[in-house]
């Protein structure tokens, strides 16, 4: 008799207390399910392919109507010009920009790092001083853009008839994957190069990159 009474009293208590807890927001929270952690993937630099069928005298990358010298493999950081450029970190190379003469206008170029926050600068030797063999001092801050007026008119006499060629210096702050965005008239072309900190070339191949030039064309 007593057991039946206690059982009845307990059920009555539960039927009264549970609705009260739910009404006052004191319900037990559901157990959260575990969210799977995304596995990071390695960044692969989308290097622009070399288009050797366009011309044989340089290694051009890009598309109509703008190409620039590049290389089919990543470029070792150690292959670049090792001059100190205070207060700017990084190393310099040079690029040859080839514009199809059928498209007229000014050429505008910018460069940015795809796997980081680096910005390419475009110094000019007209604003550079060489105090010794290991330093370059810029009398004017290098711009983060390049403008070549009337880029369809070549200033290099040895350029193939189809192309107007122009050379510029480029200052990379550190190794990485860099995209150049070049625009002329209604055309915009992106050209991607990769610079790595670990050398991958043999000594002979390194010399072939810079044969006859003071700066690596990348």
LORO-215497 format. One line per 3 residues: for each residue x, y, z of N, C-alpha, C. Coordinates in steps of 0.001 Angstrom, whole numbers, plus 500000, padded with zeros to 6 digits. Example, Ala and Ser with C-alpha at 12.3 -4.5 7.8 and 13.67 -1.06 7.14 Angstrom:
BEGIN
513190,494310,507800,512300,495500,507800,513200,496700,507800 ~ 512850,497750,507080,513670,498940,507140,512900,500030,507870 .
END
This chain:
BEGIN
500836,498804,500000,500000,500000,500000,500876,501254,500000 ~ 501915,501218,500874,502802,502380,500966,503573,502561,499655 ~ 504036,501425,499056,504785,501518,497798,503918,502091,496691 .
502692,501700,496646,501794,502220,495616,501565,503706,495798 ~ 501452,504140,497060,501235,505554,497355,502452,506385,496942 ~ 503685,505872,497261,504909,506607,496907,505075,506696,495398 .
504743,505580,494713,504878,505592,493256,503927,506595,492637 ~ 502696,506655,493161,501708,507593,492642,502128,509037,492913 ~ 502708,509284,494119,503156,510634,494479,504316,511076,493590 .
505252,510160,493279,506400,510501,492436,505957,510854,491022 ~ 505046,510077,490475,504567,510358,489122,503843,511689,489077 ~ 503107,512010,490124,502419,513310,490171,503424,514448,490222 .
504525,514246,490973,505559,515279,491092,506228,515521,489739 ~ 506563,514429,489055,507214,514546,487753,506316,515256,486764 ~ 505020,514919,486768,504096,515525,485814,503908,517011,486066 .
504176,517465,487286,504064,518890,487602,505368,519637,487367 ~ 506523,519033,487696,507807,519721,487654,508341,519845,486234 ~ 508232,518816,485412,508799,518848,484055,508194,519977,483230 .
506849,520155,483184,506296,521303,482442,506775,522638,482980 ~ 506967,522718,484316,507432,523965,484917,508852,524297,484463 ~ 509724,523267,484410,511101,523495,483942,511128,523943,482499 .
510286,523324,481681,510251,523711,480271,509742,525126,480100 ~ 508768,525514,480914,508190,526859,480806,509170,527928,481234 ~ 510060,527628,482168,511010,528625,482684,512342,528597,481960 .
512448,527809,480877,513687,527784,480096,514786,526987,480725 ~ 514492,526093,481623,515520,525329,482315,515676,523927,481747 ~ 515221,523727,480554,515355,522416,479948,516827,522120,479680 .
517179,520868,479744,518557,520454,479520,518904,520633,478043 ~ 520025,521303,477771,520439,521549,476385,520839,520242,475725 ~ 520549,520109,474438,520956,518887,473738,522465,518802,473626 .
522978,517620,473596,524419,517412,473472,524858,517794,472062 ~ 525774,518770,471941,526188,519202,470597,526928,518100,469871 ~ 526691,518049,468587,527415,517083,467764,528750,517678,467362 .
529745,516851,467182,531096,517300,466854,531169,517746,465402 ~ 531683,518973,465187,531849,519495,463831,533193,519045,463275 ~ 533191,518376,462138,534474,517920,461586,535374,519096,461225 .
536652,518989,461528,537626,520034,461235,538115,519897,459802 ~ 538075,521032,459069,538518,521009,457677,540032,520800,457616 ~ 540457,519954,456750,541882,519692,456581,542449,520682,455570 .
543405,521549,455990,543961,522535,455053,544693,521856,453904 ~ 544553,522424,452735,545234,521890,451562,546392,522812,451183 ~ 547440,522225,450661,548614,523004,450267,548259,523905,449081 .
548789,525144,449122,548534,526089,448036,549395,525721,446842 ~ 548764,525604,445688,549479,525330,444450,549447,526584,443586 ~ 550608,527114,443287,550684,528340,442501,550265,528054,441052 .
549264,528772,440555,548805,528540,439174,549689,529249,438152 ~ 550938,528791,438030,551892,529447,437141,551378,529489,435703 ~ 551594,530613,435071,551188,530749,433669,552115,529922,432783 .
551564,529159,431863,552416,528327,431002,553207,529164,430005 ~ 554368,528668,429649,555186,529313,428627,554594,529008,427258 ~ 554480,530035,426432,553935,529873,425087,555061,530054,424073 .
555852,529016,423949,557024,529091,423076,556643,529220,421610 ~ 555390,528876,421272,554979,529024,419879,554760,530490,419502 ~ 554638,531368,420497,554429,532785,420218,555699,533421,419665 .
556820,533135,420317,558116,533615,419845,559210,532789,420494 ~ 560340,532683,419815,561406,531781,420236,562550,532489,420961 ~ 562612,533811,420887,563764,534516,421442,563662,534740,422938 .
562463,534619,423531,562271,534765,424972,561317,533661,425426 ~ 561062,533595,426730,560099,532642,427269,558828,533411,427640 ~ 557879,533559,426709,556715,534401,426981,555582,533653,427676 .
554938,534325,428611,553721,533829,429248,552670,534923,429127 ~ 551416,534540,429000,550331,535508,428855,549383,535085,427757 ~ 548716,536042,427181,547797,535784,426076,547603,537082,425308 .
546988,536985,424138,546789,538171,423310,546045,539246,424100 ~ 546579,540481,424064,547719,540974,423283,548956,541283,424129 ~ 549053,540680,425350,550150,541019,426260,550846,539738,426726 .
552160,539746,426626,552968,538649,427154,554120,539247,427964 ~ 554688,538428,428847,555844,538864,429625,556791,537691,429791 ~ 558076,537987,429917,559050,536923,430122,558776,536215,431442 .
558915,534900,431403,558690,534079,432587,559623,532879,432499 ~ 559292,531811,433213,560082,530591,433167,559165,529421,433454 ~ 559451,528276,432848,558549,527131,432976,558587,526492,434358 .
559641,526725,435132,559778,526183,436482,559739,527314,437504 ~ 559525,526989,438786,559661,528024,439817,561068,528614,439818 ~ 561162,529891,440097,562454,530588,440093,563037,530609,441508 .
564264,530133,441710,564879,530206,443036,565152,531656,443448 ~ 564849,531968,444678,565108,533301,445239,566594,533649,445129 ~ 567452,532636,445272,568900,532875,445247,569391,533281,443862 .
568573,533089,442828,568990,533470,441474,568773,534945,441176 ~ 568097,535651,442047,567761,537036,441764,568875,537960,442217 ~ 568794,539206,441757,569817,540209,442047,569941,540425,443547 .
571113,540200,444105,571309,540193,445549,571788,541532,446098 ~ 571346,542629,445529,571722,543943,446044,570780,544368,447164 ~ 571325,545054,448146,570501,545592,449215,569759,546834,448721 .
568477,546927,449079,567626,548007,448583,566978,548771,449740 ~ 567752,549298,450668,567139,549949,451838,566266,551135,451427 ~ 565078,551288,452079,564549,550485,453189,563626,549363,452730 .
563726,548965,451477,562785,547987,450929,563349,546578,451038 ~ 562576,545646,451600,563022,544254,451612,562829,543633,450236 ~ 563544,542564,449966,563303,541846,448734,564474,541870,447772 .
564209,541360,446572,565212,541305,445515,564576,541698,444186 ~ 565430,542101,443254,564934,542598,441977,565204,541615,440850 ~ 564337,541704,439864,564532,541045,438584,564084,542023,437514 .
564032,541561,436287,563526,542421,435229,562537,541627,434387 ~ 561632,542320,433748,560661,541697,432860,560661,542399,431519 ~ 560486,541600,430488,560248,542142,429160,558759,541985,428876 .
558103,543103,428603,556681,543107,428269,556548,543211,426756 ~ 555840,542269,426178,555645,542233,424724,554173,542513,424420 ~ 553932,543549,423638,552565,543954,423290,552365,543762,421786 .
551253,543146,421425,550929,543000,420010,550619,544380,419434 ~ 551311,544737,418373,551194,546092,417826,549819,546400,417248 ~ 549000,545385,417065,547660,545625,416516,546727,546274,417531 .
547124,546263,418806,546325,546890,419858,547079,548116,420360 ~ 546455,549267,420287,547126,550509,420645,546647,551032,421995 ~ 547560,551695,422700,547194,552316,423971,548316,552239,424974 .
548059,552750,426173,549014,552681,427276,548882,551331,427981 ~ 549998,550824,428464,550005,549559,429202,550085,549861,430696 ~ 549158,549290,431464,549133,549443,432920,549361,548075,433555 .
550286,548009,434528,550622,546727,435159,550676,546897,436673 ~ 550106,545947,437389,550258,545845,438840,550637,544413,439176 ~ 551157,544198,440383,551538,542851,440794,551255,542628,442269 .
550720,541458,442605,550416,541119,443991,550704,539654,444248 ~ 550926,539326,445521,551192,537950,445915,549875,537213,446145 ~ 549741,536031,445572,548511,535253,445717,548494,534430,447001 .
549655,534058,447512,549713,533250,448730,550211,534065,449922 ~ 550005,535350,449891,550414,536235,450975,549987,537652,450674 ~ 550549,538607,451396,550152,540012,451243,551225,540862,450572 .
552177,540227,449898,553242,540973,449239,552750,541746,448023 ~ 553348,542904,447794,553032,543748,446636,554309,543969,445836 ~ 554207,543805,444524,555355,544030,443654,555531,545524,443421 .
556774,545997,443497,557097,547388,443190,557845,547447,441867 ~ 557778,548617,441240,558389,548800,439920,559362,549981,439977 ~ 560591,549739,440465,561579,550827,440524,562119,551143,439133 .
562727,552312,439017,563371,552712,437764,564804,553119,438057 ~ 565682,552814,437127,567087,553175,437315,567292,554684,437254 ~ 566335,555418,436685,566444,556874,436634,566407,557485,438031 .
565805,556793,438977,565703,557310,440346,566553,556476,441302 ~ 567605,555833,440789,568442,554971,441618,569867,555497,441693 ~ 570459,555315,442853,571873,555643,443043,572604,554387,443490 .
573856,554225,443044,574647,553049,443369,575862,553480,444192 ~ 575718,553555,445523,576846,553998,446355,578006,553012,446352 ~ 577729,551729,446132,578785,550717,446040,578234,549534,445254 .
578973,548429,445276,578583,547259,444473,577518,546394,445131 ~ 577105,546743,446326,576151,545889,447043,574855,546607,447415 ~ 574717,547896,447134,573537,548655,447548,572963,549457,446379 .
571657,549645,446411,570968,550593,445551,570126,551497,446442 ~ 570247,552784,446245,569428,553750,446986,568500,554449,445998 ~ 567220,554442,446305,566244,555073,445431,565954,556496,445899 .
566129,557454,444990,565845,558842,445324,564342,559131,445292 ~ 563574,558205,444754,562126,558331,444698,561521,556980,445034 ~ 560475,556990,445832,559843,555731,446253,559326,554957,445042 .
559693,553671,444909,559196,552877,443776,557671,552777,443804 ~ 557068,552841,442642,555602,552768,442547,555145,551315,442586 ~ 553899,551111,443006,553320,549764,443005,552519,549513,441732 .
552838,550264,440689,552220,550063,439379,553217,550505,438309 ~ 552979,550034,437099,553827,550384,435966,552947,550934,434856 ~ 553367,552047,434265,552656,552625,433130,553644,552786,431979 .
553315,552210,430831,554126,552357,429626,553267,553069,428584 ~ 553513,554355,428354,552713,555095,427367,552918,554555,425952 ~ 551840,554581,425174,551894,554124,423771,552671,552819,423660 .
552209,551818,424397,552945,550555,424490,553000,549794,423174 ~ 552201,550191,422199,552246,549540,420882,553430,550015,420052 ~ 554148,551008,420562,555333,551519,419881,556573,551008,420604 .
557353,550205,419929,558507,549585,420572,559680,550553,420658 ~ 560439,550441,421761,561661,551233,421905,562885,550336,421750 ~ 562666,549055,421453,563758,548108,421274,563827,547739,419797 .
564894,548091,419162,564999,547921,417710,565018,546455,417286 ~ 565461,545577,418185,565563,544160,417838,564264,543390,418038 ~ 563180,544073,418405,561907,543393,418626,561401,542777,417328 .
560772,541597,417393,560153,541019,416191,559092,541969,415639 ~ 558821,541917,414353,557897,542879,413727,556520,542940,414374 ~ 556037,541820,414879,554683,541787,415447,554589,542485,416795 .
555715,542552,417531,555671,542955,418932,556359,544299,419192 ~ 555816,544994,420177,556475,546157,420772,556975,545725,422148 ~ 558287,545723,422340,558888,545222,423572,559297,546360,424494 .
559129,546115,425795,559502,547098,426822,560074,546333,428017 ~ 561070,546898,428659,561712,546256,429806,561450,547083,431065 ~ 561129,546396,432149,560930,547076,433431,561617,546287,434537 .
561982,546976,435602,562482,546316,436803,561290,545934,437681 ~ 561432,544827,438408,560394,544396,439344,561069,544068,440673 ~ 560455,544498,441759,560988,544267,443101,560003,543389,443869 .
560433,542145,444148,559613,541209,444916,560018,541281,446381 ~ 559066,541403,447322,559436,541522,448735,559983,540232,449331 ~ 559571,539077,448837,560005,537775,449348,559518,536687,448389 .
559975,535459,448571,559491,534377,447704,557975,534208,447821 ~ 557364,533693,446767,555923,533489,446785,555379,533332,445380 ~ 554058,533299,445304,553338,533180,444038,552769,534558,443698 .
553193,535118,442571,552838,536496,442235,552056,536568,440922 ~ 551018,537377,440950,550205,537599,439754,550371,539033,439262 ~ 550761,539156,438001,550790,540458,437341,549490,540624,436556 .
548877,541789,436688,547674,542113,435929,548019,543255,434991 ~ 547971,542962,433688,548355,543933,432661,547144,544292,431813 ~ 546963,545594,431567,545797,546071,430823,546230,547034,429733 .
545670,546845,428543,545832,547790,427438,544511,547808,426664 ~ 544042,549012,426376,542741,549169,425695,541692,548399,426483 ~ 540933,547522,425807,539883,546773,426512,540352,545400,426967 .
541656,545136,426865,542193,543815,427202,542865,543830,428570 ~ 542643,542772,429358,543319,542567,430634,543844,541145,430676 ~ 545124,540989,430996,545779,539683,431014,546453,539489,432368 .
546249,538312,432965,546918,537955,434213,548051,536981,433922 ~ 549221,537253,434504,550400,536407,434312,550940,536060,435698 ~ 551065,534764,435986,551461,534303,437317,552838,533663,437263 .
553715,534073,438177,555050,533489,438308,555228,533021,439746 ~ 556124,532071,439934,556388,531541,441274,557870,531665,441592 ~ 558158,532201,442767,559529,532342,443244,559645,531552,444533 .
560593,530627,444577,560722,529741,445728,562034,530005,446458 ~ 562055,529671,447743,563253,529908,448549,564266,528783,448413 ~ 563833,527606,447945,564723,526461,447804,565192,526328,446372 .
566494,526384,446115,566986,526239,444738,566645,524875,444176 ~ 566307,524846,442883,566009,523586,442215,566832,523411,440934 ~ 567651,524391,440598,568382,524340,439340,569849,523980,439592 .
570459,523388,438608,571895,523129,438681,572645,524406,438341 ~ 573933,524422,438614,574727,525633,438362,574707,526010,436894 ~ 574813,525026,435993,574813,525330,434570,573494,525941,434141 .
572402,525426,434698,571101,525950,434319,570914,527367,434846 ~ 571474,527648,436018,571402,529005,436545,572075,529988,435590 ~ 573240,529619,435072,573944,530514,434173,573154,530749,432898 .
572431,529721,432444,571683,529872,431201,570549,530872,431350 ~ 570054,531055,432587,568958,531994,432806,569426,533439,432632 ~ 570662,533714,432980,571152,535087,433004,572251,535338,431981 .
572389,534473,431028,573440,534648,430032,573261,535970,429303 ~ 574248,536838,429409,574203,538093,428693,573342,539156,429329 ~ 572926,538955,430591,572095,539986,431220,572514,540148,432661 .
572279,541348,433200,572640,541616,434585,571539,541249,435561 ~ 570306,541086,435051,569178,540767,435913,568424,539589,435337 ~ 567879,538775,436208,567077,537653,435772,565744,538125,435242 .
565373,537664,434065,564102,538059,433446,563007,537113,433911 ~ 562244,537556,434896,561144,536747,435411,559920,537601,435649 .
END
